[in-house]
Amino acid sequence: MHDTLAVHGGEHYMTSDPVRATDEVIRRVQGEFIEMPGLRLTEPQARRLWGLDAAACSDLLLSLVSSKFLFRTRDGAFMRVEHGTPAKAMLRPRSQGAVAV
């Protein structure tokens, strides 16, 4: 086991036990995906990063997929759903008839 940061009643302390997913952990996970666009994690990587046990991590990731915050890649990794127009879709050929005056 490794030490993880736990919060109880506003107090932060270190514990050797994996943390179960709570609302605070969910907000932290969402914040990390928002702060790091393109973040791509497998379930074991997420478990180690956030110090979660296997069941809690699986439930958390599947919940975030169900809520359309994350999606699962073909190889099983998790990434944030981006709500924007892809850069390639924004590129349009210039019309040949346009002349600058």
DORO-392255 format. One line per 4 residues: number of its first residue (from 1); for each residue x negated, y negated, z negated of C-alpha. Coordinates in Angstrom, 3 decimals. Last residue first. Example, Ala and Ser with C-alpha at 12.3 -4.5 7.8 and 13.67 -1.06 7.14 Angstrom:
<pts>
2	-13.670 1.060 -7.140  -12.300 4.500 -7.800
</pts>
This chain:
<pts>
101	9.914 -45.420 51.985  9.231 -41.740 51.293  10.622 -39.403 53.937  12.859 -36.432 53.226
97	13.638 -34.302 56.275  11.434 -31.321 55.401  13.261 -30.614 52.168  10.995 -29.784 49.305
93	11.040 -26.149 48.279  12.543 -25.522 44.892  10.723 -24.723 41.674  13.150 -24.645 38.749
89	13.804 -20.922 39.104  10.081 -20.249 38.732  10.016 -22.072 35.385  12.760 -19.875 33.930
85	15.781 -21.909 32.898  16.196 -21.926 29.187  17.696 -19.895 26.396  14.732 -17.731 25.402
81	15.576 -14.407 23.750  12.778 -13.736 21.281  10.659 -10.631 21.743  10.656 -7.100 20.292
77	8.488 -4.238 21.546  9.955 -0.896 22.644  8.141 -0.353 25.959  11.086 -1.540 28.047
73	11.331 -4.685 25.928  13.789 -5.108 23.072  15.623 -8.393 22.764  15.654 -10.909 19.955
69	18.080 -13.653 18.878  21.019 -11.956 20.640  22.851 -11.292 17.326  22.638 -7.559 18.000
65	18.873 -7.869 18.668  18.383 -9.763 15.383  20.362 -7.076 13.547  18.288 -4.350 15.224
61	15.104 -6.068 14.071  16.317 -6.451 10.485  17.703 -2.908 10.223  14.443 -1.433 11.584
57	12.366 -3.568 9.232  14.485 -2.661 6.217  14.352 1.067 7.009  10.593 1.117 7.614
53	9.629 -0.899 4.524  8.834 -4.563 5.045  5.497 -6.311 4.482  6.194 -9.048 7.041
49	3.198 -8.519 9.309  2.880 -4.787 8.567  6.522 -4.000 9.366  6.456 -6.290 12.411
45	3.393 -4.459 13.781  5.055 -1.067 13.166  8.235 -2.288 14.939  6.320 -3.539 17.967
41	5.792 -7.267 18.237  5.832 -9.825 21.049  5.490 -13.532 20.267  6.059 -15.418 23.536
37	6.924 -18.656 21.795  5.233 -18.803 18.385  7.122 -21.257 16.152  10.531 -19.850 17.129
33	9.464 -16.207 16.600  7.925 -17.144 13.243  11.011 -19.083 12.193  13.279 -16.147 13.032
29	11.138 -13.882 10.843  11.175 -16.399 7.978  14.933 -16.892 8.258  15.451 -13.103 8.150
25	13.095 -12.812 5.163  15.084 -15.469 3.286  18.371 -13.769 4.138  16.937 -10.570 2.694
21	15.081 -7.636 4.247  13.604 -5.275 1.657  10.010 -6.023 0.628  7.304 -3.352 0.623
17	5.880 -2.726 -2.846  2.421 -3.856 -3.885  3.717 -7.161 -5.213  2.417 -10.716 -5.203
13	4.478 -13.529 -6.719  6.502 -16.519 -5.584  9.129 -17.945 -7.943  12.318 -19.434 -6.436
9	14.506 -16.941 -8.290  12.523 -14.037 -6.876  10.176 -14.380 -3.930  7.773 -11.674 -2.812
5	4.403 -11.997 -1.101  2.921 -8.675 -0.083  0.012 -6.676 -1.435  -1.018 -3.608 0.472
1	0.000 0.000 0.000
</pts>
